[in-house]
Amino acid sequence: MTTFYTVISWLVFLGYWLLIAGVTLRILMKRRAVPSAMAWLLIIYILPLVGIIAYLSFGELHLGKRRAERARAMWPSTAKWLHELKACKHIFAEENSEVASSLFQLCERRQGISGVKGNQLQLLTDSDDVMQALIRDIQLARHNIEMVFYIWAPGGMADQVAESLMAAARRGVHCRLMLDSAGSVTFFRSPWAAMMRNAGVEVVEALKVNLMRVFLRRMDLRQHRKMVMIDNYIAYTGSMNLVDPRFFKQDAGVGQWVDLMARMEGPVATAMGIVYSCDWEIETGKRLLPPPPDLNIMPFEQASGHTIQTIASGPGFPEDLIHQALLTSVYAAREYLIMTTPYFVPSDDLLHAICTAAQRGVDVSIILPRKNDSMLVGWASRAFFTELLAAGVKIYQFEGGLLHTKSVLVDGQLSLVGTVNLDMRSLWLNFEITLVIDDAGFAADLAAVQDDYISRSRLLEVRLWVKRPLWQRITERLFYFFSPLL
């Protein structure tokens, strides 16, 4: 009997170390950033079982077999649609400004489509204005409404949007609503999901959280886009979820969320429509291509207006493109660069690009919320401040609530707005969308918004920062080490 237990013990011991060795080899064989690999290895060696389970659950990008098959199946029809769209040459910009040229070339070569011109844009910075404009557009919709949000939280004006959407469905408008399962958990637990379906709205719970499938699909892969398309003519996107800030997360202690949305009219709605089509097919298996390009875009043939490139990210979309776009934007800056984000955990490449921009004379400013709803990200962000301040970057801490706007402004000409946070999750994991706008007029509007943020912020002073307590420095470094995993 003793021999039996000895053999079992040795087999368990051997299996244990073979498992650790196997996972270690898998991490090393994957082409990932060195800090990320080192952080995973440290967790696995300190807490082996916890680390292995965590890595198998969250360490690799698993879309799931069924969704991956749908993603592969949809591309022939999507490629054909894009080819037909290229025939509408009058909507594509033939040239860009000097500061935007490299970025637009990158996007065209990676995505196979140029930026589109003839768009009208309006920046909306007040949640009530966004909701009211959205309700008006929904009430005037004649054919179709497509919406996708990470969070839809019932309460306040969000309920008015829901009522208008149900009314549109009842009068015959095709209404489709896709919401992330984790982000919109309160919505799916409320009566609103059933009420909408009963009214005729197609409601889809995207990337449904299922603990039974935790090893088959990465559970923290989320649908983080915020988009609305109406009649293939009007489109919205930006940082705002479908929530009323007066009711949303009031117990978080960070104040009301401060967001920015762009309302657009023009052919950019078609570019965003094909992104929604891909998301819908990956999630439901149903093909939903936008209307034929000639019918959709002819009204804008002679239009003048903003030139916009749409960048979509996530499984099935060009890998690493949003990260490349941010790097290209930073390196293109010659005069000034302003960035706003609620969550700042940049890659080493992005951090070095920002610091290098400041060191070569670019006036670089980063606006972050002073209070953050994520303690982990808040501490991890602080770990980058010393290097940024040493390089000459100005860091503004917004005190008017949780600044949730994601924006980049370069030299008063090139603007990026959308859903992408400057953290690892947004850059390499989630389904995200960013608009790249090459237009001095829009840039002036965005600059005015950012100036307002700065007026409600406190500039972080180097002399005070270096005097912070030792325990804060230790905490920052601890979270910094695990920042590649956040």
N, C-alpha and C positions, 0 to 999 in steps of 0.2 A: 504493500500500500504506500509505504514511504517513497519507493521508487516511482510509483505512479504520480504522486503529487510533485515529486521533483521534476519529472518530465513535463508535467502540465505547467509548472512554474517557469521552466526554461522556455517552453513554447510561447507562453504569454509574454515573457520578457523579450524573446526574440521577435515576436509579432509586433510588440510595442515599438521597438527600435526600428524595425523594418517599415512600420507605418510612418514614423517620424522621418526616416530617411527618404521614403517615397514622396511624402509631401514636400520635403525640402528640395528634392530633385525637381519636382514639378514646378515649384516656385522659381527655381534657378533657370529652368528650361523655358519658362514663359518670358517673352520679351516685354519686360515691364521696367519702370523707372527704378533705379537702384534704391532710393530712399524707401519706396513702397515695399520692395522685396525685403530689405533689411528690417523694416518694421514688422512685417508678417513673421519673419524668422525669429525675431526676438519674442513675440507673443507665443509662438509655438514652443520655443525652448523653455520659456519661463512657466507657461501654463499649457502643457502639451495637449491634453484632451480638449480643453476649452479653445485653444488656438486652432487645432485641426478642424474642429466642428465649425468655428467661425470662418476659417478660410474656405472650407468646402461650401459654406452657405453664402459668403459675401466676397470671397477673394477673387473669383473669376466671373467673367461676363457670360451668364447663361440666360438666354432669352426664353428657353423652353423649346422642346422639339417641335411642337405644333406651330408655334409662332415663327420659329426659324424656317420651317418649310413654307409657310405662307409668305414670308419675306422673300425667299428665293423665287417663289412662283409668280410673284406680282411684278418682278422687274421687266420681263419681256413686254408686257402691256404698257408699263410705265415708260419704258424706253421709247416705245413707238409713239406714245402720246407726246413726249418731249421732242421727238423728231418732228412731229407735225407742228408743234408750237414754234419751232425754229423757222418755219416757213413764213410766219408773221413777222418779217424782219423789221417792220415799221415800229414795233414796240421795244426793240432792243437798243440800248445805248451803244453808240459807236465809239465814243471816247469818254474819258473821265478826267477829273482834275489830277494834277501831279501827285498830290498826297494820297489820293484814292486809287490810282492806277494799278499799283502792285497788288492791292487787296482784291480788286475786281478781277484781275487776271488770274489770281490764285483760285478764286471761287469758280470762275468759268471753267478752268481746266480740271478742277476737282469734281464739280457738279455737272459739267456739260451744258451749262446754260448761262447766258450773259445777264447782266443787270437789266431791269426793265425801266423804261421811262414813261412819262405821261401820267404820273401819279400825283394825287393831291393828298397832303398829309396835314393832320391836326394833332398837336400834343395836348393831352388831357392829364392834368395833375391832381384834380380833385375827384374823389371817389363818387360823389353825388353827380358831378358832370359826366363821368364815365357811364354810370348807371342810367342816367336820364337820356343820354345820347343813344345808348344801346337799346333802351326801351322804345325810343322813337323809331329807330331803324328796324327793330323787330315788328313794330306795328305796321310799318310800311312795306314789309317783305311780301313778295308775290310768289316766289317759286321755292326757294330752299334756304335753310339756315343750318349751318354746321358750327358746333361749339366744342371746344375741348379746354378743360381746366384741371389743374392739379387739385385745387380746393374749391368746393362749393359749400359754403356754410349757410344754412338757413338763418333767416332773421333780417329785419330791416329792409333795405331796398333790394336785397337779393331776392326776397319773396316777390317783389313787384316784377323783377325780371322773369322769375319763374312763371308768374301769372300771364305775362305778355307772351312768353314762349308757348304756353299751353293754348292761349287764345289763337296764336298763329297756326298751331297744328290743327285746331278745330275748324279753321276756315280753309284748310286744304294745303297749307304750306308744308313741305317736307322738312321736318325738324329732327336733327340728330344731335345728341349730346353725349360726349365721352368724358368721363371723370375718372381720375385716378382712385383706385380702391383704397389706398392708405390715406391719401390726403383728404378725400371726401367721405371718410367713414361716418361722420355725423349726418351727412346728407342721405347716405344709403340706409341709415338706421332710422331716419325720419319718414313721415308719410309722403314726402315730396316725390320720391322715386316712383312709387305706385301711382300717385296722382298724375304725374307727367305721362307715364306709360298709358294710363287710362284715357288721357287726352289725345293720344296719338303720337307723342314724342318718342323717338327711338332712344332709349337710355342704355348706355353701355358702361359697365364697371371695368375699367382698364386695369390690366396687370393685377388681377384679383389676388389678394393675400390669402394663401393657403399653407398653413404650417405643415400639412401632410406632404407638400411638394417642395419643401425647403431645399432639398439637395438636387432637385431637378431644374429649378429656376431661381435665379438670384432675386431674393425678396426685396432688396433695397434698390433695385432697378425701377425707377418710377417714371410715369408720364407727367413731365413737368411743364409741358407747353401750356400757354394761355392764348387761345386763338378763337376768333369769331369770324365767320364768312357768311355774308348775306347776299343772295341773288348773284353770286359770282362777280360782284361789283364793289361791295363794301367789305372791308376787313379791319379787324382790331388785333393788336397784340401788344405785349408789354409785360410789366412785372406784376400786375394786379390779378389776384385770384377773384373769383366771383363771391366776394364777401363784403359786408358792410363793416368798415373799421370800427364803428361805434358799438358793434356787438361782438366782434371777433377777438378772441383771446384777451379779454379785458382783465383776466386774472394773472396774466404773464408778467406784469410789472414793467413793461417796456413802452407803454403808451400806444397810441393808435399807429397802425401801419401806414407808411407814406409811400405811394406808388406813382408810376407813370405809365400811361397807355398811349398808343398811337392809333388814331382812326384814319383809315386810308380809303381812297376811291381810285380805282384804276386797275391796270393789268397785274399789279402785285397780288391782287386777290386770287388770280389764277395760279400764280406761283405758290401761294400759301395753300390753295385748294388741293394741289397735288400732294403736298406734305400731309394734309389731313386725309386724303385718299389712301396714302400708304399706311398711316396709323390705323385707319378704319379696317383696312383689309388684314393687317397683321393681327388685329384684335378679334375681328368677327369672321374673317374668311370671305367677306362680301366685297366685291369690286365696286368702287364708287369713284370713277374718274370724272373730273370736271367736264362741263359741256365742251363741244368742239371749239378749239381756239378761235376759229374765224368768227363764230357767232358771239363768242364772249368778248373778244378784244376789238372788233371793228369800231365800236363807238369811240375808242381812244386813238384812232389812227392819226389824227391831226393834233392830238392833245400835247400840250407842253406841261412840264411839271417835274417833280423830283425823280431822280434815278435811284432805284432800290435793288439791292441784291438780297435774296433770302437764303439764310444758311440754316439748315436743319441738321440735328445730330441725334445720335442714338443708334442702337443695333440696326443694321441694314442701311444706314446712311454713311457717307464718306467719313472714314475714321479720322479722328483727331483734327477735323477741319476747323472747328470753332477755336480750338487752341492755337492752330496755325494762324487763323484770322486775327486773333488778339495779338499774337507776337508780331505779325506783319504791321498791324496798326501802330503798335508802340514804336517799332523801328522806323516807321514812316514819319513820326512826329519830328518837327524841326523847331517849332515855337513853343507850343504848350500842349499838355495832355491832362485831361481831367477824367477820373474814373469814380463811379459810385457803385457800391455793392454792399449788401447786408452781411455777406459771408466771405471773408478774405483769407483763403488758405491756398495761395498760388503754387504752381509748380516751380521748381528751381529755375527752369528756363524763363518763365514769365517774370519771376522775381528779379532775375538778373537783367532782363530786358528793361524793366521799369527803372531799376537802379542805374543802368547804363544810360538811359535816356536823360535822367537828371544830371548825371556826371558829364554828359556832353553838352549841357547848357539848356536843355528843354525844361520849361517850368512845369513840373509834375505835381499834381494834387490828387489825393485819394480821399474820398468822403465815405466814412463808415459810421454806423450807428454807435452811440456811446454805450447804450444798453442793448444786449442781444438776447433773443429768445432761446439761443443755443449756448449753454455754458461751455461746452466742449469747443465749439468753433470760436467763441469769444476769446477764450484763453489761447487757443492756437493762433489766432490772428495777431495777438499782442506779441507773439514770439518773433514776428517779422519786423516789428516797428524799429528796433535798434538799427538793423541793416538799412532800412529805408531812410530813416532820419540821417544816418551817417552819409548816405549818398546825396542828400539834399532834397528828398521828397517831402512835400508838405502833407501832413496827415490831419484831416479835420474830423472831429468826433461830433456827429449830429445829435442835437439834444431835443429835437422836436417830435420824438417818437421813434419807432423802429423804421429807419430808412430802408425800404425794400427795393428801391429803384436800381435797376441794372443798366448802366449807361457808360459809354466811352465817347469822349469828344477830342478830336485831333485837329489842331491848327485852325479852328473856326470853319472847317469845311467838311470833314469826315466824321460821321456819327454812327455809333452802334447802340441799338436799344433792343431789348428783348427779355428773355427769361433766364439768361445764363448768369449764374453767380461765379465769382472768381474763386472757385474751390474745385477740388478733384472730382466731386460727384457730378457737377454740371459740365466740367470740361471733358470728361471721359466716359460717363456712365449714362446719365438720364437722357430721355427724349427732350430736347430743347429746341428753341428757335431764336434766331437773332436776325434783325434787319440791319443792313449796311446801307446808309444813306449818304450819297455824294451830293450835297447841296448846302450852299452857304446860308440860305434863308432858314432852313430847318436847323442848321447848326447854331444860328443865332438864337432861335427859340429854345433849343436845348441848353445853351449857355446861360440864358436867363433863368431857367429852372435850376441849374446847378449853382448859379450865384445866389439864388434864394436859399438853397440848402446850406451853402457856406455861411450865409448871414445868420443861420440858426445853429451854427456849429462852433465848437471851440478848437482852436489850433493847438495841436499837441506840441508843447515846448520841450526841446532837447534837455534844457537845464533841469526841468522837473522830472522828465522821464528817467534820467540817469539816477535820480534819488529815490526811486521806488524801492519798497522793502525787499529784502532778500527772499522771503517766502514767495513773493510774486514772481521773481525771476526764476526760482526753482519750478514753480507751477507752470510757467510759460514754457520752459524747456522740456518739461515732461510731456505737455500736450503737443509741443512742436515735433517731438520724436514720432508721435503717432499721427501727425497731420496728414501724411500720405494716405491714411485709411479713412479720413473724415469725409 
